[in-house]
Each structure stands twice: as structure tokens, then as C-alpha cells.
Amino acid sequence: MKEFRKTAKGSGYEEIPLVEEFKRRISAIIHWRLMKSEWQPSSIKQWYDWAIALNQDWRENRREEERLRDRWE
């Protein structure tokens, strides 16, 4: 995501085209979760923030699954 933000700054893209490009480049899992959400971000900053939050949540869930799996093995 950091790389996308750096590239986006100098791209000349603005809100709508930038959001569309961002949605094409994020991971399939995060994209699917964003699309399933009732609330849809309206600005690129909201898209960034929402994707970061979902990614952190997904990573935390993965760590928890690994801890539980390790505990029961």
C-alpha cells in the first residue's frame, strides 16, 4: 500500500480514477471484504484507512488461528 500511495501522488490521477486503480491493486481478500461491507468509502483516504483496518484485522485473525492450531497439535 505504501508503494501505491507513493506512485499515486505523482500520477495525476484524482479521486474516482485513483480509487478504481486502488481497488484493482489490493489483495483479493481485502477487496472482497471491502465490497461485502455495507459502508463504502467515498474518498481515497477512506479507502486507504478502511483497507489498512481490514488488513490488520485479517492478520490478527490469522495469528489467532495459528496460536489455536499450535495449542491443539
Secondary structure, DSSP 8 states (H G I E B T S, - for coil): -HHHHHHHHTT---HHHHHHHHHHHS-HHHHHHHHH-SS---SHHHHHHHHHHHHHHHHHHHHHHHHHHHHH-
